[in-house]
Amino acid sequence: MQKLIGIWKNSAIEEKLLYIYTASIPFLDNYIFSFYGKKIVYADFIFVCMFLVWLINKIYTKSGLDFAGLKLPMFMLVGAFAVSFFNSVNILNSLVELAGLVYLLVLFLLIIGIIKSPEKVKFVLCVYFFTAFVISFVGLFLIFLAFIGRNLSTTQFYGYSTVEAMAHHFPRLDMGFESANMLLAYLHVGFIAGAVIFLSMQSKRLRLIILLAIFVILSAAFFTGSRRFTGLLLSVFVIICWYGRGRLAAISKYAVFSLFIVFLILAFLTTVWVVFPLMISIDQPAKNISVGANYAYSIHYLLPVVSVEIFKKHPLIGVGFGTWNKNFRDYVDWKWLKSSFGFKPYPNYVKLVDEKTLNFDPHSLFFGVLAETGILGLAVLIYFLTAYARKLIRSFRASSYLSFENILLGCILAGFIGFMFNALTLDILSMRHFWFMLAVGMVGIRLCNPENISENK
C-alpha cells in the first residue's frame, strides 16, 4: 500500500488525471447531457483537463506527437469512415459518431504518451482492476440478496425480464452500464488487468488475494448472462496456455477450453434460434415426455441479415458511418420478421413489429462497419487492427519469458484475441475500455523495445 501511495505522490498531474479517468470509466452512463446519442459525462471533463495538461507539456518541451507507429492506419481509418458520409441519411449524426471515434483515438495516444514506466503501468492497471473488483463484488452481493429475498424484478443494477426468466433463470447484471454486454466487456479488460498483476506479483499471499479477486470478476461476468462470455473464456484459455505450469494449470486449461466450447455452441444456438431450438415438455399426469424443435429465429439473427442487405445495396462505401439504426427499417422484410421470428421472450417487440418501428444497433463490429462504411471501411479497419496486432506479436515474441513486459504483452494479446472474437456479435469500437487495453499494449511495446513503437516501424 505504501508503495502505491508513493507512486501516486510521485506521479505528474496528467498521470493522476489518467488514474482518476480510469476509475471513472464504469460510470459513463451517469451523463450530464446527451448530444445525438453521445453521452457527455463527468469523465469527459477529466479528459479535457488531462489533454490540456498533456498539450501544454508538449508545447513546453517542444516534443512531437507520438502516433505509436500507427499514424497511417489511424488517418486512413478516419478518412475511410468519412468517405461514407456521401451516402449518409444524417450527416450531423455521422459527424458526431466520427468525432466520438477521434476522441477515442486521442485517448489512445494520450495514454501512450502519459504512461512511460513499468511502475505507472502497474498502478493504472491496479486502479482498473480494483474498480472492476468492487463493481463485481457489489453486483454479486445484489444478486445474492435478490435470490434469498426472491425479488427478481428489474432494478438499476440488474435486469430480469421475460427473456432472462426463459433463458438464464437469473437476473442479468449490468450495474448501471448501458447493457449487460457493456459490463461484460468492461470486466473482460478487468480480468486482463488482474492477470497481469497476478503473474507479475512475487508474494504468494498477495497472489492468492488477487486470484480470489479475479474469480469474483469472472463470476460477475458470468452473471451478465452475455453470449460474449465466450470471448472472455477464450482470453482465459490463451493466458493459461502461455503461462500455466503444473498439473493444476493443465486441468484448468482443459476445463476452460471445455467451457469455451459449451458456451460457443450455446452462443450460436441462441443467436440463430429463440433461446434454444430444442424444447422438452413433461406431462406429469400422463407420465409423458415430449421433445420438439423450435424453428423460430432469434432477433439476434436479424441483425447480420440486415447488415448484409445494406451491404448489397451500398457495397463500396456503405450507408454512412453511425447511421445503421436509421437505415434499419428500410432493409427489414417485415413480413418475414413477423412470421419466422419468435417473440415469446420479447413480448414488448410485438407491437413495434406491427407498427414497423422496431429498431436496433448492428451489435457487431465487422457487420456494422461493413454496412455503414462498405468494403473500403472494413478493409481499412482490418488493416488498422492487423498493424496493431503485428506490433504486439513481434514485441511479445522478442521479450524475455515471464519478464513484466512479456506478461503485459501476452495478457493484452490474449485480451485482444478475445475481443476480436466477441467483435462478431458486439460493437467494440466505441468502448473506452477497449481502447484503454490497446493503449496499455502499446506502452508495453515501448517498454520492451522503444524502437518498435517509433514512427518508422
PyMOL commands that set and color helices and strands:
alter all, ss='L'
color gray80, all
select helices_A, chain A and resi 2-9+13-27+42-61+71-87+91-114+118-148+162-168+180-200+204-222+229-243+247-272+299-313+324-331+334-340+349-354+365-398+404-422+432-448+450-453
alter helices_A, ss='H'
color red, helices_A
select strands_A, chain A and resi 31-35+38-41+158-159+172-173+278-283+288-293
alter strands_A, ss='S'
color yellow, strands_A
deselect
rebuild
show_as cartoon
